């Protein structure tokens, strides 16, 4: 008996390998994945910008709170105890009270001007407001002065849902800090 080996040639329908359609489908899947990663990166950058603005606003509000607490004579007992002061687009810082002695009113004016200048330089479209109120003393309770320090800005936010009609929208954001002088 003779030992013979037979080789068979597979039919065209049984060939091993990838067809052009399979390759195209895999490329579409990879392209969708890369597009998804790109969108996630854009959202991440937008959220990073929002967090940066919130941090800058918190720093600016804390800076004014420190100035208010340092000038108790004006903010607690003076005209600042019932006033509202808004700073926008201050183009120069104040050098008053740097090398000369100032009274509490002059110091508060200098602090507000420098604060407005700092906001304008660090926060695009920034705005600062200090509004103080005093609750009168009653029997057994001293008067209480409270100041709301608000820092606002315009934030361009990227739409993150499929129902949004525009790619980016501008909204006014604010950070408020309450301080007692």
Secondary structure as GFF3:
##gff-version 3
##sequence-region A 1 181
A	DSSP	three_ten_helix	12	14	.	.	.	ID=ss1
A	DSSP	alpha_helix	20	70	.	.	.	ID=ss2
A	DSSP	alpha_helix	72	75	.	.	.	ID=ss3
A	DSSP	three_ten_helix	79	82	.	.	.	ID=ss4
A	DSSP	beta_strand	84	88	.	.	.	ID=ss5
A	DSSP	alpha_helix	104	122	.	.	.	ID=ss6
A	DSSP	beta_strand	127	135	.	.	.	ID=ss7
A	DSSP	beta_strand	144	158	.	.	.	ID=ss8
A	DSSP	beta_strand	168	179	.	.	.	ID=ss9
###
